[in-house]
Amino acid sequence: MIDERTAHDIQAEVDGENTPDTSRRVQDLIARDPEAAALYEQLRTLAARLAAVSPEAPPEVLRSTVMGAVAWRSKAPEKSGAPHQPSRSVQGTSMREPKREGAMKGKYVIAGLIAAGAAGVILWVGGIFPPRNDEAAGTIGAVKKHHVEQIAEGDVVLGAKAADADWVPFADFLGDAGALGAASSRLDAINKTLAAKDTFDAKTLAAKLNAIDAILEARAAQLQARTLESLRLQAKQLESAIQAKSDLASKRLDSKQLEAKQLDSKRLEAMRLEAKELGAKLQARDADVVGVHTQLAALTRELAAASDLDARTLVLAAKLDARNDASLGVISAALAARDVDLAARVLAARDAYIESAFAPQADLVGARTELAAISQTLEASSRLDAKSLGSMNALCAKLQARSAELEQRGLVGMRDQLAAAARDFDALIGMKANVDLASSSKLGSIKNDLGVKTLDASTRLAAFSRSDIGSFAQTLGARDAAFGAKTLAAMNTELANLNQVLQQRALQLEAKQLEAMQTQLGSVNQTLQARTPDAQ
Amino acid sequence: MKAEDAELVRACLGGDVEAFGGLVERYERPVFNAALRMLGNREDAADVSQTVFLRAWEKLATYDPERRFYSWIYRIAIHEALRALDRRRVHDEVPADAPSRERDAGERVADLELAVVVQKALLLMSANDRAVIVMRHFLDASYREMADALGVPEKTVKSRLFTARMRLRGLLEAEGVLGS
């Protein structure tokens, strides 16, 4: 329940009379209290409705009537030598002091009547009253209208000035009151003048007074008739105005109805156009949806293909690993077999040489030469081994380069590249076998030559001591054994390194391939997710 | 107070009758409408308006130039309207007629019904309630100006205005002008 003070504050908020603090407080209250908000809304609505009441125009003659009366009041005393202005003698007079006001008003009325009487005497004695028609024009309102001008047919105003008729009764009322007061004052003044000066003819004065009375009576009758005529005219004008307004309203109604029909047809046409546009948009939208579905299907296929590619890549990588392992095993086995065979053959050659060397002790120089040749042959064989090792290194480098190239070119050509590499490797193995065969053949021929030469030299080496030969044979055996062990260890190390490099490269390649495939899958998934909302 | 009002008042006090015409021209419309809302018919409103301006002319010397002229003349207007209502009650002269639809139909079309209903509701209210409504809504008087014009404290003005508004709201709701 809102108390009285709060209700008054809400009212003051509507009227804009609250201080800023009170206004804030009231606004807060309105925001949280439905009852306060309802009261605020009621008062605001009431104010709005009252503000919608248009002010009415005052009568057109109000200003002229007021100014006429003011002019009369200000000029009437002027003729008696006392100009009237807004009085300063009544300062502080309250609107709620009727006695004092009444007294002041009474003083003004008496002063006005006396002044009017004096003016009347002057006019009469001077022969000015009654005035001629051309002197009747004036602007001082009701008094002059009554006392200077005789009523005529032209006094009834028609047409555009008819609105003034609305105020004739009030103006005449003021004029009548003033005129009667003036006439009474004039009569009193005349009587006083007659009594004081005793120079006027009583009969003449009485006749003139009677004439004045008759004029006044006639004026009253004319005024009554004029008032009645004005009222009738006013009634006719009101009827005409009502009729005109009704006609205008009917015309406006017809015009509004026509406008409404035109507006309806325009709206209908606009709605049809809008419906057509909407239909076209819907069709376009359907086409878009179909396109999106097609794209989605293509993406799905791409995804399936990618998944298949993934699986195939994994299988290929496994096969490649198996192939690499197999190739490495073959290579390792071949190298090991070759090395063992080479070492055996070298040792056999040495043994044969040593055995033959015991026989041809006679020609030690030749044997040394032959041994130098054998050593050269062995060195050549070692160089050949080194060359094979270099070829293996080159092959590894080539495989590495090919692996890098395969990484760049992708999985498609990997199998062919590896097959080519395997073929190259096989070719190298074949070449090595040929070289070994050639070496073996050469060793055979050397052996034959050595056998012949050994027979020849056996006689020449007879002088050599067995001990020298034994030490020589030990030196050669140690040297060959050291050479063979060193060569075998280097080749095994190299093979192990090569195997490790190949395994690392295979693992790196697999990791990169998987990473690339995951990236591709991620982009495909993003594309699908991006297109899926469009389709929805 | 507008500077023009002060100048016109000074001219009037100096004997320039035509200067008073400027004041009449400026305030005849609000004074007439206030009287019309108080009395209910144009003839009485016109009589009161004329009396207001004649009284203003007579009492112009009592006007304090430091205050607003419109506040001063509105105060006279409300008092004259109340006096006219008193005379009407005492002498049982012309009863306050509610404006007829036929008469307003000839003068205005757009807000005819609202004006008629509001006027009818105002005439059903007491003179004091009507006075505060007219001063607030048709003369845009502040609470202080209303208190000054009516010779009561501002608190009384607030209370009276609130009561009058509630009463007027009820009357307008009964006429269907305001929603309940």
Chai-1 contact restraints between the chains, C-beta under 6 A:
chainA,res_idxA,chainB,res_idxB,connection_type,confidence,min_distance_angstrom,max_distance_angstrom,comment,restraint_id
A,H8,B,K158,contact,1.0,0.0,6.0,A-B,restraint_1
A,H8,B,F162,contact,1.0,0.0,6.0,A-B,restraint_2
A,Q11,B,F162,contact,1.0,0.0,6.0,A-B,restraint_3
A,E17,B,Y143,contact,1.0,0.0,6.0,A-B,restraint_4
A,L46,B,R165,contact,1.0,0.0,6.0,A-B,restraint_5
A,L46,B,R169,contact,1.0,0.0,6.0,A-B,restraint_6
A,L50,B,H137,contact,1.0,0.0,6.0,A-B,restraint_7
A,V53,B,L114,contact,1.0,0.0,6.0,A-B,restraint_8
A,V53,B,A115,contact,1.0,0.0,6.0,A-B,restraint_9
A,V53,B,V118,contact,1.0,0.0,6.0,A-B,restraint_10
A,S54,B,D111,contact,1.0,0.0,6.0,A-B,restraint_11
A,P55,B,N33,contact,1.0,0.0,6.0,A-B,restraint_12
A,E56,B,N33,contact,1.0,0.0,6.0,A-B,restraint_13
A,P58,B,E28,contact,1.0,0.0,6.0,A-B,restraint_14
A,P58,B,R29,contact,1.0,0.0,6.0,A-B,restraint_15
A,P58,B,F32,contact,1.0,0.0,6.0,A-B,restraint_16
A,P59,B,A46,contact,1.0,0.0,6.0,A-B,restraint_17
A,L62,B,E28,contact,1.0,0.0,6.0,A-B,restraint_18
A,L62,B,A46,contact,1.0,0.0,6.0,A-B,restraint_19
A,L62,B,S49,contact,1.0,0.0,6.0,A-B,restraint_20
A,R63,B,V24,contact,1.0,0.0,6.0,A-B,restraint_21
A,R63,B,E28,contact,1.0,0.0,6.0,A-B,restraint_22
A,V66,B,V24,contact,1.0,0.0,6.0,A-B,restraint_23
A,V66,B,Q50,contact,1.0,0.0,6.0,A-B,restraint_24
A,V66,B,F53,contact,1.0,0.0,6.0,A-B,restraint_25
A,M67,B,G21,contact,1.0,0.0,6.0,A-B,restraint_26
A,A69,B,L54,contact,1.0,0.0,6.0,A-B,restraint_27
A,V70,B,V17,contact,1.0,0.0,6.0,A-B,restraint_28
A,V70,B,F20,contact,1.0,0.0,6.0,A-B,restraint_29
A,V70,B,W57,contact,1.0,0.0,6.0,A-B,restraint_30
A,A71,B,V17,contact,1.0,0.0,6.0,A-B,restraint_31
A,S74,B,V17,contact,1.0,0.0,6.0,A-B,restraint_32
A,Q85,B,G15,contact,1.0,0.0,6.0,A-B,restraint_33
A,P86,B,C12,contact,1.0,0.0,6.0,A-B,restraint_34
A,P86,B,L13,contact,1.0,0.0,6.0,A-B,restraint_35
A,P86,B,W57,contact,1.0,0.0,6.0,A-B,restraint_36
A,P86,B,L60,contact,1.0,0.0,6.0,A-B,restraint_37
A,P86,B,A61,contact,1.0,0.0,6.0,A-B,restraint_38
A,S87,B,A61,contact,1.0,0.0,6.0,A-B,restraint_39
A,R88,B,A61,contact,1.0,0.0,6.0,A-B,restraint_40
A,V90,B,T62,contact,1.0,0.0,6.0,A-B,restraint_41
A,Q91,B,A61,contact,1.0,0.0,6.0,A-B,restraint_42
A,Q91,B,T62,contact,1.0,0.0,6.0,A-B,restraint_43
A,T93,B,T62,contact,1.0,0.0,6.0,A-B,restraint_44
A,M95,B,H79,contact,1.0,0.0,6.0,A-B,restraint_45
A,L238,B,G106,contact,1.0,0.0,6.0,A-B,restraint_46
A,A241,B,G106,contact,1.0,0.0,6.0,A-B,restraint_47
A,I242,B,A105,contact,1.0,0.0,6.0,A-B,restraint_48
A,I242,B,G106,contact,1.0,0.0,6.0,A-B,restraint_49
A,K245,B,V109,contact,1.0,0.0,6.0,A-B,restraint_50
